[in-house]
Amino acid sequence: VHVPPEKGRAVALAARLLALFGWALKMQCRNEPERLYPIAEVLLPRAHSWLLSRPHRPGTVLLRLRAVVGELRKDGLLSSDAFKFIEERLAKLSAADAACVR
């Protein structure tokens, strides 16, 4: 998928959120939420306090990631097929999150 340079920030944010999801899920499974603080500060320097104020961080990260992907779709930068592919993968991540919560 080609994304024009003016939307590079959105793509970079999506990549950082995807990386952060893995860390958030790991810290939740280990019951070590405080260990997420420095990682979130590096990956989301402007928004980490918002994320850390939420009780369920992996789910919050996925919701934010879905919003970024939705914006790219709304702007016409993702085809329907690409959007569907990404959403299916995000649904699998959400299922992994749900399994860890149980």
CNS distance restraints for C-alpha pairs under 8 A (distance, minus, plus):
assign (resid   1 and name CA) (resid  78 and name CA) 7.15 0.50 0.50
assign (resid   1 and name CA) (resid  82 and name CA) 7.61 0.50 0.50
assign (resid   2 and name CA) (resid  77 and name CA) 7.73 0.50 0.50
assign (resid   3 and name CA) (resid   7 and name CA) 6.42 0.50 0.50
assign (resid   3 and name CA) (resid   8 and name CA) 7.00 0.50 0.50
assign (resid   3 and name CA) (resid  11 and name CA) 7.92 0.50 0.50
assign (resid   3 and name CA) (resid  77 and name CA) 6.27 0.50 0.50
assign (resid   4 and name CA) (resid   8 and name CA) 6.80 0.50 0.50
assign (resid   7 and name CA) (resid  11 and name CA) 6.63 0.50 0.50
assign (resid   8 and name CA) (resid  12 and name CA) 6.07 0.50 0.50
assign (resid   9 and name CA) (resid  13 and name CA) 6.04 0.50 0.50
assign (resid  10 and name CA) (resid  14 and name CA) 6.18 0.50 0.50
assign (resid  10 and name CA) (resid  68 and name CA) 6.53 0.50 0.50
assign (resid  10 and name CA) (resid  72 and name CA) 7.78 0.50 0.50
assign (resid  11 and name CA) (resid  15 and name CA) 6.28 0.50 0.50
assign (resid  12 and name CA) (resid  16 and name CA) 6.23 0.50 0.50
assign (resid  13 and name CA) (resid  17 and name CA) 6.06 0.50 0.50
assign (resid  13 and name CA) (resid  68 and name CA) 7.84 0.50 0.50
assign (resid  14 and name CA) (resid  18 and name CA) 6.11 0.50 0.50
assign (resid  14 and name CA) (resid  65 and name CA) 5.78 0.50 0.50
assign (resid  14 and name CA) (resid  68 and name CA) 6.50 0.50 0.50
assign (resid  14 and name CA) (resid  69 and name CA) 7.43 0.50 0.50
assign (resid  15 and name CA) (resid  19 and name CA) 6.31 0.50 0.50
assign (resid  16 and name CA) (resid  20 and name CA) 6.06 0.50 0.50
assign (resid  16 and name CA) (resid  43 and name CA) 5.66 0.50 0.50
assign (resid  16 and name CA) (resid  44 and name CA) 7.22 0.50 0.50
assign (resid  17 and name CA) (resid  21 and name CA) 6.06 0.50 0.50
assign (resid  17 and name CA) (resid  43 and name CA) 7.54 0.50 0.50
assign (resid  17 and name CA) (resid  44 and name CA) 7.89 0.50 0.50
assign (resid  17 and name CA) (resid  61 and name CA) 6.21 0.50 0.50
assign (resid  17 and name CA) (resid  62 and name CA) 7.66 0.50 0.50
assign (resid  17 and name CA) (resid  64 and name CA) 7.75 0.50 0.50
assign (resid  17 and name CA) (resid  65 and name CA) 6.15 0.50 0.50
assign (resid  18 and name CA) (resid  22 and name CA) 6.99 0.50 0.50
assign (resid  18 and name CA) (resid  61 and name CA) 7.83 0.50 0.50
assign (resid  18 and name CA) (resid  62 and name CA) 7.87 0.50 0.50
assign (resid  18 and name CA) (resid  65 and name CA) 7.26 0.50 0.50
assign (resid  19 and name CA) (resid  23 and name CA) 6.90 0.50 0.50
assign (resid  20 and name CA) (resid  24 and name CA) 6.01 0.50 0.50
assign (resid  20 and name CA) (resid  39 and name CA) 7.53 0.50 0.50
assign (resid  20 and name CA) (resid  40 and name CA) 6.83 0.50 0.50
assign (resid  20 and name CA) (resid  43 and name CA) 6.96 0.50 0.50
assign (resid  20 and name CA) (resid  61 and name CA) 7.32 0.50 0.50
assign (resid  21 and name CA) (resid  25 and name CA) 6.05 0.50 0.50
assign (resid  21 and name CA) (resid  58 and name CA) 5.47 0.50 0.50
assign (resid  21 and name CA) (resid  61 and name CA) 5.89 0.50 0.50
assign (resid  21 and name CA) (resid  62 and name CA) 6.99 0.50 0.50
assign (resid  22 and name CA) (resid  26 and name CA) 6.15 0.50 0.50
assign (resid  22 and name CA) (resid  58 and name CA) 7.85 0.50 0.50
assign (resid  23 and name CA) (resid  27 and name CA) 6.11 0.50 0.50
assign (resid  23 and name CA) (resid  36 and name CA) 6.99 0.50 0.50
assign (resid  23 and name CA) (resid  39 and name CA) 7.84 0.50 0.50
assign (resid  24 and name CA) (resid  28 and name CA) 6.09 0.50 0.50
assign (resid  24 and name CA) (resid  33 and name CA) 7.87 0.50 0.50
assign (resid  24 and name CA) (resid  36 and name CA) 6.46 0.50 0.50
assign (resid  24 and name CA) (resid  57 and name CA) 6.10 0.50 0.50
assign (resid  24 and name CA) (resid  58 and name CA) 5.18 0.50 0.50
assign (resid  25 and name CA) (resid  29 and name CA) 6.16 0.50 0.50
assign (resid  25 and name CA) (resid  57 and name CA) 7.79 0.50 0.50
assign (resid  25 and name CA) (resid  58 and name CA) 5.47 0.50 0.50
assign (resid  25 and name CA) (resid  97 and name CA) 6.67 0.50 0.50
assign (resid  25 and name CA) (resid 100 and name CA) 7.77 0.50 0.50
assign (resid  26 and name CA) (resid  30 and name CA) 6.21 0.50 0.50
assign (resid  27 and name CA) (resid  31 and name CA) 5.82 0.50 0.50
assign (resid  27 and name CA) (resid  32 and name CA) 5.02 0.50 0.50
assign (resid  27 and name CA) (resid  33 and name CA) 5.50 0.50 0.50
assign (resid  27 and name CA) (resid  35 and name CA) 6.80 0.50 0.50
assign (resid  27 and name CA) (resid  36 and name CA) 6.55 0.50 0.50
assign (resid  28 and name CA) (resid  32 and name CA) 6.32 0.50 0.50
assign (resid  28 and name CA) (resid  33 and name CA) 6.18 0.50 0.50
assign (resid  28 and name CA) (resid  57 and name CA) 7.99 0.50 0.50
assign (resid  28 and name CA) (resid  58 and name CA) 7.85 0.50 0.50
assign (resid  29 and name CA) (resid 100 and name CA) 6.28 0.50 0.50
assign (resid  29 and name CA) (resid 101 and name CA) 7.63 0.50 0.50
assign (resid  32 and name CA) (resid  36 and name CA) 7.68 0.50 0.50
assign (resid  33 and name CA) (resid  37 and name CA) 7.70 0.50 0.50
assign (resid  35 and name CA) (resid  39 and name CA) 7.62 0.50 0.50
assign (resid  36 and name CA) (resid  40 and name CA) 5.98 0.50 0.50
assign (resid  37 and name CA) (resid  41 and name CA) 6.12 0.50 0.50
assign (resid  37 and name CA) (resid  48 and name CA) 7.81 0.50 0.50
assign (resid  37 and name CA) (resid  52 and name CA) 7.24 0.50 0.50
assign (resid  38 and name CA) (resid  42 and name CA) 6.36 0.50 0.50
assign (resid  39 and name CA) (resid  43 and name CA) 6.21 0.50 0.50
assign (resid  40 and name CA) (resid  44 and name CA) 5.51 0.50 0.50
assign (resid  40 and name CA) (resid  45 and name CA) 7.20 0.50 0.50
assign (resid  40 and name CA) (resid  48 and name CA) 5.37 0.50 0.50
assign (resid  40 and name CA) (resid  52 and name CA) 7.98 0.50 0.50
assign (resid  41 and name CA) (resid  45 and name CA) 4.80 0.50 0.50
assign (resid  41 and name CA) (resid  46 and name CA) 7.87 0.50 0.50
assign (resid  41 and name CA) (resid  48 and name CA) 5.42 0.50 0.50
assign (resid  41 and name CA) (resid  49 and name CA) 8.00 0.50 0.50
assign (resid  43 and name CA) (resid  48 and name CA) 7.98 0.50 0.50
assign (resid  44 and name CA) (resid  48 and name CA) 5.19 0.50 0.50
assign (resid  47 and name CA) (resid  51 and name CA) 6.56 0.50 0.50
assign (resid  48 and name CA) (resid  52 and name CA) 6.06 0.50 0.50
assign (resid  49 and name CA) (resid  53 and name CA) 6.18 0.50 0.50
assign (resid  50 and name CA) (resid  54 and name CA) 7.03 0.50 0.50
assign (resid  51 and name CA) (resid  57 and name CA) 6.58 0.50 0.50
assign (resid  51 and name CA) (resid  60 and name CA) 6.94 0.50 0.50
assign (resid  51 and name CA) (resid  61 and name CA) 7.44 0.50 0.50
assign (resid  52 and name CA) (resid  57 and name CA) 6.92 0.50 0.50
assign (resid  54 and name CA) (resid  60 and name CA) 7.12 0.50 0.50
assign (resid  56 and name CA) (resid  60 and name CA) 6.29 0.50 0.50
assign (resid  57 and name CA) (resid  61 and name CA) 6.11 0.50 0.50
assign (resid  58 and name CA) (resid  62 and name CA) 6.36 0.50 0.50
assign (resid  58 and name CA) (resid  97 and name CA) 6.88 0.50 0.50
assign (resid  59 and name CA) (resid  63 and name CA) 6.20 0.50 0.50
assign (resid  59 and name CA) (resid  94 and name CA) 7.21 0.50 0.50
assign (resid  59 and name CA) (resid  97 and name CA) 7.28 0.50 0.50
assign (resid  60 and name CA) (resid  64 and name CA) 6.27 0.50 0.50
assign (resid  61 and name CA) (resid  65 and name CA) 6.11 0.50 0.50
assign (resid  62 and name CA) (resid  66 and name CA) 6.05 0.50 0.50
assign (resid  62 and name CA) (resid  90 and name CA) 7.30 0.50 0.50
assign (resid  62 and name CA) (resid  94 and name CA) 7.35 0.50 0.50
assign (resid  63 and name CA) (resid  67 and name CA) 6.27 0.50 0.50
assign (resid  64 and name CA) (resid  68 and name CA) 6.38 0.50 0.50
assign (resid  65 and name CA) (resid  69 and name CA) 6.27 0.50 0.50
assign (resid  66 and name CA) (resid  70 and name CA) 5.93 0.50 0.50
assign (resid  66 and name CA) (resid  87 and name CA) 7.73 0.50 0.50
assign (resid  66 and name CA) (resid  90 and name CA) 7.76 0.50 0.50
assign (resid  67 and name CA) (resid  71 and name CA) 6.19 0.50 0.50
assign (resid  68 and name CA) (resid  72 and name CA) 6.45 0.50 0.50
assign (resid  69 and name CA) (resid  73 and name CA) 6.28 0.50 0.50
assign (resid  69 and name CA) (resid  83 and name CA) 7.57 0.50 0.50
assign (resid  70 and name CA) (resid  74 and name CA) 6.02 0.50 0.50
assign (resid  71 and name CA) (resid  75 and name CA) 6.11 0.50 0.50
assign (resid  72 and name CA) (resid  76 and name CA) 6.45 0.50 0.50
assign (resid  72 and name CA) (resid  77 and name CA) 5.32 0.50 0.50
assign (resid  72 and name CA) (resid  78 and name CA) 6.10 0.50 0.50
assign (resid  73 and name CA) (resid  77 and name CA) 5.56 0.50 0.50
assign (resid  73 and name CA) (resid  78 and name CA) 4.77 0.50 0.50
assign (resid  73 and name CA) (resid  79 and name CA) 7.03 0.50 0.50
assign (resid  73 and name CA) (resid  80 and name CA) 7.84 0.50 0.50
assign (resid  73 and name CA) (resid  83 and name CA) 6.72 0.50 0.50
assign (resid  78 and name CA) (resid  82 and name CA) 5.85 0.50 0.50
assign (resid  78 and name CA) (resid  83 and name CA) 5.89 0.50 0.50
assign (resid  79 and name CA) (resid  83 and name CA) 6.07 0.50 0.50
assign (resid  80 and name CA) (resid  84 and name CA) 6.02 0.50 0.50
assign (resid  81 and name CA) (resid  85 and name CA) 6.10 0.50 0.50
assign (resid  82 and name CA) (resid  86 and name CA) 6.21 0.50 0.50
assign (resid  83 and name CA) (resid  87 and name CA) 6.09 0.50 0.50
assign (resid  84 and name CA) (resid  88 and name CA) 6.11 0.50 0.50
assign (resid  85 and name CA) (resid  89 and name CA) 6.46 0.50 0.50
assign (resid  86 and name CA) (resid  90 and name CA) 6.19 0.50 0.50
assign (resid  87 and name CA) (resid  91 and name CA) 6.09 0.50 0.50
assign (resid  88 and name CA) (resid  92 and name CA) 6.48 0.50 0.50
assign (resid  89 and name CA) (resid  93 and name CA) 6.44 0.50 0.50
assign (resid  90 and name CA) (resid  94 and name CA) 6.15 0.50 0.50
assign (resid  91 and name CA) (resid  95 and name CA) 6.19 0.50 0.50
assign (resid  92 and name CA) (resid  96 and name CA) 6.29 0.50 0.50
assign (resid  93 and name CA) (resid  97 and name CA) 6.23 0.50 0.50
assign (resid  94 and name CA) (resid  98 and name CA) 6.20 0.50 0.50
assign (resid  95 and name CA) (resid  99 and name CA) 6.19 0.50 0.50
assign (resid  96 and name CA) (resid 100 and name CA) 6.33 0.50 0.50
assign (resid  97 and name CA) (resid 101 and name CA) 6.35 0.50 0.50
assign (resid  98 and name CA) (resid 102 and name CA) 6.46 0.50 0.50
